[in-house]
Amino acid sequence: MSCLVRTFTLLSRSYHSERVPAPLRLPPGFPSLLPLVLSCSNLLLRPRDPNGTYSVSTRTSNGGITDEESATAFFLSRPGCSEARQRPIGFLRKEVSNALEKDHERQKHQTSKSPWDLQYSSSNELTSVSFAPWVNQGGRYTRTSHLERLVREWKDELVFEDILRGQSSPFSRASKYP
């Protein structure tokens, strides 16, 4: 045991003995790394407004706010009264929310039931999206199959073409590829 400790001690001592680490160089005009940190952590999520929508914006490097837009909360299951503190698993941009509303209507007409549970405010604005209870009863495989169907249809119809271009399957496991 003492031989192992001695070997480790020798290795740890010689780790930096040959080369002294270079001092950190800050960007010109910056006395700290805080502007870099702020530019990396630049997404601001504001709380719900009275209509139930969220506001997402981008923080600039000087602390200002730009690119503000509304976002729709995405839940796995419909947030109920007993789950008032349930947090969304994500937020959808307006274009994606609109596309989900279209898919919701199409699925209701084609199969008489939609995999989506859409919640609206009193002013008829979409406030949240979740999977329908029957989809959640099927578990993650049922949810995955509906997301795969949706992405495949969007790709075929050239919806979000700039994002889905070149995607073979966003749900394929990485281990399937060489």
C-alpha positions in Angstrom: 0.0 0.0 0.0 2.8 2.4 0.9 4.4 1.7 -2.5 1.2 2.8 -4.3 1.0 6.0 -2.2 4.6 6.8 -2.9 4.2 6.2 -6.6 1.1 8.4 -6.7 2.9 11.1 -4.8 5.8 11.1 -7.2 3.5 11.2 -10.2 1.5 14.1 -8.7 4.6 16.0 -7.9 6.1 15.6 -11.3 2.8 16.5 -13.1 3.5 20.2 -13.3 7.2 20.2 -12.6 8.2 20.4 -16.3 5.8 23.1 -17.4 4.3 25.9 -15.5 0.7 26.6 -16.6 0.3 29.7 -18.6 -1.6 32.5 -16.9 -5.2 33.0 -18.1 -5.4 35.8 -20.7 -8.6 37.8 -20.6 -10.2 39.3 -23.8 -9.0 42.8 -24.6 -10.9 45.4 -22.6 -12.4 42.9 -20.1 -11.2 42.8 -16.5 -13.0 39.5 -15.8 -14.7 36.5 -17.4 -18.1 37.6 -16.4 -19.1 39.0 -19.8 -18.2 35.6 -21.3 -20.3 33.8 -18.7 -23.2 36.1 -19.4 -23.0 35.5 -23.1 -23.0 31.7 -22.6 -25.9 31.8 -20.1 -28.0 34.1 -22.3 -31.5 32.6 -22.2 -33.9 34.3 -20.0 -37.2 32.7 -19.1 -39.8 35.1 -17.6 -42.7 33.8 -15.5 -46.1 33.3 -17.0 -48.2 36.3 -17.8 -51.9 36.4 -16.8 -52.8 34.5 -20.1 -50.5 31.6 -19.1 -47.8 32.2 -21.7 -44.1 32.4 -21.0 -41.7 35.0 -22.4 -38.2 33.9 -23.6 -35.5 36.4 -24.5 -31.8 36.6 -25.0 -29.4 38.5 -22.8 -26.7 40.5 -24.6 -23.1 40.7 -23.4 -23.7 44.2 -21.9 -26.8 42.9 -19.9 -29.5 44.1 -22.2 -32.4 42.0 -23.5 -33.1 41.2 -27.1 -35.1 38.8 -29.2 -38.1 38.5 -26.8 -40.8 36.0 -27.9 -43.6 34.1 -26.3 -43.2 30.4 -25.7 -45.6 27.6 -24.9 -44.9 25.2 -22.0 -44.5 21.5 -22.9 -45.4 18.9 -20.2 -45.4 15.2 -20.4 -48.9 15.1 -18.9 -51.5 17.8 -18.4 -50.8 19.8 -15.3 -53.7 19.4 -12.9 -54.8 21.2 -9.8 -53.0 18.8 -7.6 -49.9 19.2 -9.7 -49.9 23.0 -9.7 -46.2 23.0 -9.1 -45.4 20.7 -12.0 -42.7 22.1 -14.2 -42.6 22.0 -17.9 -40.0 19.7 -19.5 -39.5 22.3 -22.3 -40.8 25.3 -24.1 -42.0 25.5 -27.7 -41.6 28.4 -30.1 -44.7 29.9 -31.7 -44.0 28.1 -35.0 -43.8 24.7 -33.4 -46.9 25.4 -31.3 -48.8 26.3 -34.4 -47.6 23.1 -36.2 -48.6 21.0 -33.2 -52.1 22.6 -33.3 -52.4 21.6 -37.0 -51.2 18.1 -36.2 -53.7 17.9 -33.4 -56.6 18.8 -35.7 -55.4 16.5 -38.5 -55.1 13.5 -36.1 -58.6 14.2 -34.7 -60.0 14.1 -38.2 -58.0 11.1 -39.4 -58.0 8.8 -36.3 -60.7 10.5 -34.1 -58.2 11.0 -31.4 -55.1 13.2 -31.1 -51.9 12.3 -29.2 -51.8 15.9 -28.0 -53.6 17.5 -25.1 -53.7 21.2 -25.7 -54.6 23.8 -23.0 -56.0 27.2 -23.9 -56.4 30.4 -21.9 -59.8 32.2 -21.6 -58.6 34.4 -24.5 -58.2 31.3 -26.6 -54.4 31.4 -26.6 -52.4 28.1 -26.4 -50.8 28.0 -23.0 -49.5 24.4 -22.8 -49.0 21.2 -24.7 -48.8 17.7 -23.3 -49.3 14.2 -24.4 -52.9 12.9 -24.2 -53.6 10.6 -21.3 -53.9 7.5 -23.6 -50.5 8.2 -25.0 -49.0 8.4 -21.5 -50.6 5.2 -20.5 -48.6 3.5 -23.3 -45.4 4.9 -21.8 -42.3 6.1 -23.4 -42.5 3.9 -26.5 -45.9 5.3 -27.4 -44.7 8.8 -26.9 -41.6 8.1 -28.9 -43.6 6.6 -31.8 -45.8 9.7 -32.0 -42.8 12.0 -32.0 -41.2 9.9 -34.7 -44.4 10.1 -36.8 -44.6 13.8 -36.3 -41.0 14.5 -37.2 -41.2 12.2 -40.3 -44.3 14.0 -41.5 -42.7 17.4 -40.9 -39.7 16.3 -42.8 -41.8 14.9 -45.7 -43.8 18.1 -45.8 -40.7 20.3 -45.6 -41.9 21.9 -42.3 -38.9 23.2 -40.4 -36.8 22.2 -43.4 -33.7 24.2 -42.3 -33.7 22.3 -38.9 -34.7 18.8 -40.1 -32.5 18.7 -43.2 -30.1 15.8 -43.2 -31.6 14.1 -40.2 -32.0 10.4 -40.7 -33.9 9.9 -37.5 -33.6 12.1 -34.4 -34.7 9.2 -32.2 -32.2 6.6 -33.5 -29.8 5.4 -30.9 -26.2 6.6 -31.5 -25.0 3.0 -30.9 -26.6 1.9 -34.1 -24.2 3.9 -36.2 -20.6 2.9 -36.8 
